[in-house]
């Protein structure tokens, strides 16, 4: 009974309630419930709580036993985390295999393997720097990034505490100083890295360690905070709770995270922890001890694990956004499954007979479980890929497309067995300039490479300029340049179009600050290269930004784009360089790789009505600017959409790698048409 009482006294009901708030924020945010736009900060709350509780337990163990058992520490973590985590990953693999499009299975198996090894944050950070992955279908296990990050923290933190505790009487002080150093160094690094590589700043341990370190700092000062006056603790508690609630309701996903704005929820949780150290229960502690919050906190780990696959797999399988009623129903299902998971999986391993297992047995069981998951993922990946007929490596040249104004009806047909690129390879069917990193990523650094292609020995230079839609034309213009013995100078940046105006990137949810800087530098580089002509194009799907950084109304897009394009064209013309515009290509209704995977017997199911694929108003705007500026406008609409509805496959070649970018393979087949159009433009004179 004494042992039970001691254990009860250590239990912090207020922290259990904070866990409940954190997981509720995450759940409602991911379910798209209105009003919880900042719910992603629930993860930040977990980081601070973890840093506090782990450090507190380690220090108490050192005082109680004179040392810290690293073996037992990791064994406890494995018993606590692996059973439920492994079960969710295994079932996600099974249901993903049964219900997701085949084209997504290889990526799913890769993500599950990374999550199993607790390295998924590295995987997602690396892929998020890829513009073509920005619009990708969400991974059913992307939420494992935070679990991976925490476990990476626990690789070195217990060892650091153990070594510092050997200083005996200075143990807590030494740990505190180390935690303070970690806090400031990590926060400074996060602020520095954010504008340079936001995905790595968001997902990586070095830029998140400061949040865990804050909890650790508080853990080293527990005895000091016990002496706080009750009123001070009361104020701190309510201030912290207010900061956490405000963060979950008002911080937007477009905020620079985890930069200075992340201090709001992080410090808020810290204040709640400090306030609850008081022996006398404060009003905030009583509020957080509310039974529903306590229960949510109790099952919070299971909720976090289960909720995302339950949302994402139906979303992808159904092929359209889920209605609010469906999302609410999925929340209820998540809570029921999580309650069962906590009772029959988590508790059985954490508190039951298996708790008495020796660390070695725990390690062996964990290794076996990891091996099973990795083997299953590899096996599923191989089985899915082997079902797809390998395409011929030689590119089959497209037959002449119909050029009549009246489009014939698109003929339905199954997805060709020799589709090239295959549905599995399409996402990686990029131009050479992309893989050479000559395309600047969203808010990335400009390439230091010369970015010279075509006939590199030629004395005649031509240039390609624009955003990722210009990049998609690279294979075609590169072949044209090679055939004509021209040197090709490529200057492209994802999401940064040719017009001289600010742009808002919807995927990154921010103004592209380096876009105007890159654009002007690229224009000057092209002018210095003195090309025969510059081929330029950009997406019609942009959001314009005023000079003061505010988003322009949609009604102003046309006028702002026209004025900005005029300024860009005038710079080239003033330098004696001939600009040649290419009209933006038709868009697909959805990602054809996923759609065709869902409809392998009927490719027309993925075709797009002509009026939707081709924005006639935009084409008229491009024509108007081209005529006013006396430049050629090449219109490739019939090249990509020769029949109605607009197909996604021509002969055995896949046109798109996503809804608005051509595959490099298809782009290359358009080199003949593009070459003839350029030749006609060069012969043309304007009055």
Secondary structure, 3 states (H helix, E strand, C coil): CHHHHHHHHHCCHHHHHHHHHHHHHHHHHHCCCCCCCCHHHHHHHHHHHHHHHHHHHHHHHHHHHCCCCHHHHHHHHHHHHHHHHHHHHHHHHHHHHHHCCHHHHHHHHHHHHHHHCCCHHHHHHHHHCCHHHHCCCCCCCCCHHHHHHHHHHHHHHHHHHHHHHCCHHHHHHHHHHHHHHHHHHHHHHHHHHHCCCHHHHHHCHHHCHHHHHHHHHHHCCHHHHCCCCHHHHHHHHHHHHHHHHHHHHHCCCCCCCCCHHHHHHHHHHHHHHHHHCCCCCCHHHHHHCCHHHHHHHHCHHHHHHHHHHHHHHHHHHHCCCCCHHHHHHHHHHHHHHHHHHHHHHHHHHHCCHHHHCCHHHHHHHHHHHHHHHHHHHHHHHHHHHHCCCCCCCCCCCCCCCCCCCCCEECCCCCCCCCCECCCCCHHHCCCHHHHCCCEECCCCCCCCCCCEEECCCCCCEEEEEECHHHHCCHHHHHHHHHHCCCEEEEEEECCCCCCCCEEEECCCCEECHHHHHHHHHHHHHHHHHCCCEEEEECCCCCEEECCCCCECCHHHHHHHHHHHHHHHHHHHHHCCCEEEEECCCCCCCCCHHHHHHHCCCCHHHHCECHHHHCCHHHHHHHHHHHHHHCCEEECCHHHHCCEECECCEECCEECECCCCCECHHHHHHCHHHHHHHHHHHHHCCCC
